[in-house]
């Protein structure tokens, strides 16, 4: 900060009605936030009138909000110390939303509820990136779940390698074969 420079932070209501929402968080995150809340309560007791309670989830020791530059600086430090790929703090929102889309198997409405977007179109246009691994999995599932059943009526002969492997296994483990045959009677 240059000398004589001042910064004023203004706390205000969210910009849209859909921004006010209930967010469902993992238990692990809730436990960490409870630790933060307990620390804030201790700070209130220690600082008394010097603590300014703005009902923030994350705040300075005295209750004041952080400037975004402070958060950005700490985030950059975390990235550097852990040798992560350099990204901006807002990238966490994009990563979280993309991951939620993946974990929910594309349930856009459920993810939209967390992001606060008024329209599902915003979620699909902004966050629904294609994942190569998912695309490969879909191709495999098409093979096993659809095409394998289409040709299932045609009897296929086992290849010679499979037959030879079975023959060796039967010779080495005749007791297992007897157990298997018992179960089919």
C-alpha positions as a printed Julia matrix, in Angstrom:
185×3 Matrix{Float64}:
   0.0     0.0     0.0
   1.39    3.4    -0.83
   1.53    5.86    2.07
  -1.7     7.78    2.6
  -3.53    5.1     0.6
  -6.75    3.78    2.01
  -9.02    0.94    1.06
 -12.66    0.73    1.95
 -14.39   -2.6     1.79
 -18.13   -2.57    1.3
 -20.21   -5.56    2.39
 -23.44   -5.84    0.44
 -26.16   -8.31   -0.42
 -25.6   -10.78   -3.28
 -26.33   -9.37   -6.73
 -29.15  -11.76   -7.71
 -32.02  -13.49   -5.92
 -30.65  -16.92   -6.92
 -27.37  -16.06   -5.15
 -29.12  -16.47   -1.79
 -29.29  -20.25   -1.46
 -28.64  -23.31    0.66
 -25.38  -25.08   -0.13
 -24.9   -28.71    0.83
 -21.29  -29.29    1.82
 -19.31  -32.43    2.63
 -19.04  -33.35    6.3
 -15.27  -32.78    6.19
 -15.77  -29.18    5.07
 -18.44  -28.62    7.74
 -16.05  -29.86   10.44
 -13.33  -27.45    9.29
 -15.79  -24.56    9.2
 -16.89  -25.41   12.74
 -13.25  -25.13   13.84
 -13.06  -21.7    12.21
 -16.28  -20.65   13.95
 -14.94  -21.79   17.35
 -11.76  -19.77   16.74
 -13.85  -16.72   15.86
 -15.79  -17.11   19.13
 -12.48  -17.23   21.05
 -11.29  -14.11   19.24
 -14.54  -12.31   20.17
 -13.96  -13.12   23.84
 -10.3   -12.09   23.74
 -10.79   -8.87   21.79
 -14.12   -7.75   23.29
 -15.2    -4.44   21.73
 -12.25   -4.56   19.34
 -13.86   -7.51   17.51
 -16.26   -6.48   14.75
 -18.74   -9.23   13.96
 -19.93   -9.03   10.37
 -21.13  -12.68   10.44
 -18.46  -13.7     7.93
 -17.36  -17.27    7.34
 -13.76  -16.22    6.77
 -12.39  -13.07    8.35
  -9.36  -11.51    9.97
  -8.63  -12.11   13.68
 -10.6    -8.95   14.55
 -13.63   -9.93   12.44
 -12.94   -7.56    9.56
 -13.19   -8.9     6.02
 -10.07   -9.63    4.0
  -9.24   -7.62    0.93
  -9.24   -9.81   -2.15
  -5.57   -8.94   -2.7
  -4.66  -10.56    0.64
  -6.53  -13.73   -0.29
  -4.94  -13.76   -3.75
  -1.47  -13.33   -2.24
  -1.97  -16.18    0.26
  -3.41  -18.39   -2.47
  -0.38  -17.71   -4.71
   1.91  -18.58   -1.79
   0.06  -21.87   -1.22
   0.41  -22.74   -4.91
   4.11  -21.94   -4.97
   4.94  -23.84   -1.75
   3.14  -26.96   -2.98
   4.33  -26.78   -6.6
   0.76  -26.61   -7.94
  -0.12  -25.3   -11.38
  -0.61  -21.53  -11.17
  -4.28  -20.51  -11.27
  -6.34  -17.65   -9.9
  -8.52  -18.11   -6.8
 -11.75  -17.99   -8.83
 -10.53  -21.13  -10.64
 -11.6   -23.08   -7.54
 -15.22  -22.3    -8.41
 -14.75  -23.62  -11.93
 -12.96  -26.76  -10.71
 -15.58  -27.42   -8.05
 -18.47  -26.99  -10.46
 -16.86  -29.18  -13.13
 -16.12  -31.88  -10.55
 -19.7   -31.75   -9.22
 -20.99  -32.19  -12.77
 -18.76  -35.22  -13.16
 -19.66  -36.78   -9.8
 -23.38  -36.18  -10.37
 -23.13  -37.75  -13.83
 -24.25  -34.52  -15.45
 -27.11  -33.57  -13.11
 -27.12  -29.95  -14.21
 -30.04  -28.88  -11.99
 -28.37  -30.21   -8.82
 -25.12  -28.44   -9.66
 -26.98  -25.28  -10.65
 -28.45  -25.19   -7.13
 -24.93  -24.91   -5.69
 -23.56  -22.43   -8.2
 -26.52  -20.06   -7.95
 -26.86  -19.59  -11.69
 -30.39  -18.51  -12.55
 -30.39  -20.6   -15.73
 -29.11  -24.14  -16.33
 -27.78  -22.93  -19.68
 -25.08  -20.96  -17.83
 -23.85  -24.14  -16.14
 -23.72  -26.12  -19.37
 -22.07  -23.38  -21.39
 -19.52  -22.41  -18.77
 -18.66  -25.6   -16.92
 -19.72  -28.74  -18.78
 -16.34  -29.49  -20.33
 -15.89  -32.84  -21.97
 -13.68  -35.25  -20.09
 -11.74  -37.65  -22.33
 -11.78  -40.36  -19.66
 -15.58  -40.12  -19.47
 -15.88  -40.28  -23.24
 -13.72  -43.43  -23.31
 -15.84  -44.96  -20.54
 -19.01  -44.26  -22.51
 -17.51  -46.02  -25.53
 -16.61  -49.03  -23.37
 -20.07  -49.11  -21.81
 -21.6   -49.01  -25.29
 -19.53  -52.08  -26.18
 -20.38  -54.07  -23.06
 -23.87  -52.79  -22.39
 -25.26  -52.59  -25.9
 -23.22  -54.13  -28.68
 -22.27  -57.22  -26.66
 -25.98  -57.95  -26.2
 -26.76  -57.38  -29.87
 -24.38  -60.2   -30.89
 -25.15  -62.38  -27.85
 -27.49  -64.65  -29.77
 -24.62  -65.76  -31.99
 -22.62  -68.53  -30.34
 -18.91  -67.79  -30.35
 -16.24  -70.45  -30.12
 -13.52  -69.8   -27.51
 -10.09  -69.14  -28.95
  -7.31  -71.73  -28.58
  -5.44  -69.69  -25.94
  -8.5   -69.62  -23.69
  -9.05  -73.36  -24.11
  -5.41  -74.12  -23.31
  -5.51  -71.9   -20.19
  -8.65  -73.7   -18.98
  -7.09  -77.1   -19.61
  -4.01  -76.2   -17.53
  -6.15  -74.8   -14.7
  -8.27  -77.96  -14.6
  -5.17  -80.14  -14.41
  -3.62  -78.01  -11.66
  -6.81  -77.61   -9.57
  -9.14  -80.6   -10.01
 -10.64  -79.98   -6.54
 -11.87  -76.51   -7.59
 -13.46  -77.94  -10.71
 -15.32  -80.51   -8.56
 -16.59  -77.67   -6.3
 -17.77  -75.67   -9.28
 -19.57  -78.66  -10.75
 -21.33  -79.32   -7.41
 -22.79  -75.83   -7.5
 -24.31  -76.37  -10.95
 -26.31  -79.49   -9.97
